[in-house]
Amino acid sequence: MKKTVLVKMKENQKGRVLEITGGYSIQNKFMSMGIYPGREITKLSHFALKGPVTIKTGRSVLALGHGMAAKIILEVE
């Protein structure tokens, strides 16, 4: 298993959230979207030049800004 940041994952790669860096408010925002430590997410796409990152968590598909996606640390195979 390897640790990486969400923005560095490849498309259609799965990972389990290990940690969310940042303060209480950003962690609450992620929690309300269903992103929390232990949750499995799949990166669907990433637009070039620091564009949004599209992910799937559970049955939801979300688009995160590049800065927010950079705060999610995952464990990938």
N, C-alpha and C positions, 0 to 999 in steps of 0.2 A: 504494500500500500504506500501511496505517495501523497504528500500534502501539496496543494496548489491553490491558487486564487481562481475564482470563477471566470474572470476575464481571460485567463491563460488556458482554459480547457478547450478541447476541440468540440466541434459541432457533434451532436448526438452522443456525447460522452456523459456518463452518469457519475455521480459522486454523492458522498454523505457529508452534510454540513458538520464541521468540527467546531468552528468558532466564528463569531461575528465581531469584527473589530469596530470600535466606535463607542459612543456614549449610550446612555440609557434610552434616549429618544429614538435613535436609529435602530436599536435592538427592539424596541416596542413596535416600530413601524414594520420591521421585518416579521415580527411575531404575528402581527395582524394580517400579514399577507400569507402566512403559513410557512415561513422560512425560519427555522430554529435549529439548534444543535441536535443532531441525530436524524434529521429529516433528509430523505433522498431526493435529489433534484437532477434533472436532465437539462443540459444546455442545448437549446434548439438552434439558435443562430446568433451571429455577432456581426454587426455592421462595422466597416472599417473606420479608422480615424476617430476612435473613442466614441462611437455611436452606441445605441442601446443594445443590450444583451437580452435575448428572449429565452426564457426557461420554462420548464414544466415541473410543477411540484404537486403531487397528488393528482387531482383532476383539473387543476387550474393552470392556465398558460399566462405568464406574466412578462412584461417588458420592464427591465430595470435600466436606469442610466448607468453609464460606464463607472462613474464614481461610486455609486451604491454597490455595483457588482464587484468592485475591487475590495470591498470590505468583507466579503464572504470567503472564508477559507474552508476548503473541502478536502476530503480524503478520496482519492480515485485509485482504481486498480491499474 
